[in-house]
Amino acid sequence: MRRVRWTAHAEASLRDREIDRTEAQHTIDAPDRRIASRGGRTVLARRYDDPVLGQPMALCVVLEEHGAETVVVTVYKSSKLDKYLKGGAA
């Protein structure tokens, strides 16, 4: 199993965007969609019901793979479910 390291920016994103770390970890463990992104990064997206906003959202985790380590770069949520979960342009 790969080691997961959270950057300071990712930790701050969890706090600032009111995202539960357990929800973000669940997205890493069981994403609904993987999206290749620029710079060799990967966006993992999963639909979840946001308790803060009270609506379904796409929870996105941006990763970089470094050898045996997965680095979480940032975490964000979006109301654009089609874009992140149904194959729209990311």
N, C-alpha and C positions, 0 to 999 in steps of 0.2 A: 504494500500500500504506500502511496506517495505521501510524503510529508507536505503539509499545507502551512505556508507562512503568510501572515496578514501584514501588509505594509501599514505604516502609520497613517497614510492617506486612507486606506480601506477602513481602518478602525475609526477614523474621524468621520468617514462617510456613514458608517453605521449609526453613529451618535447623531450627527447633524441631520440625517434624513429619516431618523426615527425608524430604523430597520432592526429587527431582532436578529442577533447573530445566529441563533438557532435556525431561523428561516433562511438566512443566507447560506448556512452550512448545508441545509436540506437541498438548496438549489445546486450546490456543488455535487452533492451525493446523487441526486436524482433530477437532472434538468429535463425540461420538456423539449428543449431545443439547444443545439450547439451552433454558434455562428462564428465563422472565421472572420477575424478583424485585422486591421492593418498592424504592421509591426510584429506579426507573428502571434498576436494575442488572440484569445478565444473569449467570446461572450457566451455564458451559460444563462439561459432564461427559463423561468418557471412561472406559471400562473399561481397567484395566491390571493387570498382575501386580506386586504390591508386593514388592520384594526384601527389605525389612526384615521385613515380617510373613509373607512367604511365602504369600500368598493373593491372589485377585483382589479388587480394590477399585475403587470409583468415585473418580476423581481429579477434583476440582471446582475451577474457577477462577472467581472472582467479578470481573466487569468493570463499569466505567462507561465510556460513550462520551462524549467531549468534543471536538466538532468533528472534526478530523483525527487525534485522539489517542485511543488505547485505554488506560485506566488499570486495571492489575491491583490490586484492592483487597486480596484475600486468596486463599489457596490452602489446600485441605484435602482429606483423603481419608476415605472412608466405606466401611464394609462393607455398607451398605444399597443393594445394586445395584438392586433393584426400584424403590426410591424415586427414584433419580437417573437410571436408564437405561431403565426400562420404563414411564414415564409415571405413576408413583405421585405422591401429593401431596408436593410439595417444601416 
